[in-house]
Structures are given as structure tokens and as C-alpha cells.
Amino acid sequence: MGIPHEIAGLDDVPLAEIVLDVVGDRDIPVLGNVEFGHAGANLPMPVGVRVALDAEQRRLELLESTVAPRG
């Protein structure tokens, strides 16, 4: 989850609360407070690439190439 900028309605309910409500009881990691997503300046994040997430070290590592080889 990225850092929201100028998104209407987030003054009433924190974004983290909304995301955790949607995720529910699933045992999946949620990364937050990172400059990626659809608002503001951000880093591109590849979709469908395996990653390793270490919450204690605050580290996200891409485990695969994000581009296909030239063919």
C-alpha cells in the first residue's frame, strides 16, 4: 500500500485500516508507507514477479527479472 496523497475520505478512516479490513484473516504480507501506487511521485512496481519481503529489516527484494530477454 502506497502513501496516499489527496484521496478524498481518508481523513475519516486510515488507509491501513481499510486495507486490513479487505485483506481479512488471510495470511499474506502487506507492505505500507512506501512511495508506490497510483498517487503522487512513485516507484514502478512490477506485477507477477516473485519477491521476498522482510518486515523486520524493512526490505523488499525482487527475486526475478522484471523484463523479458530480447528474442
Residue pairs with C-beta under 8 A, 6 or more apart in sequence:
1 15
1 16
1 19
1 30
1 31
1 32
1 33
1 34
1 37
2 34
2 35
2 36
2 37
2 38
2 39
2 40
2 42
3 33
3 34
3 35
3 37
3 39
3 40
4 10
4 15
4 37
4 39
5 39
5 40
6 39
7 15
7 39
15 32
16 32
19 30
19 32
20 30
23 30
29 53
29 55
31 53
31 55
31 60
34 43
34 60
35 41
35 42
35 43
36 42
36 43
36 44
36 45
37 45
46 62
46 66
49 62
49 63
49 64
49 65
49 66
50 62
50 63
50 64
51 60
51 61
51 62
51 63
52 59
52 60
52 61
52 63
53 59
53 60
53 61
54 60
54 61
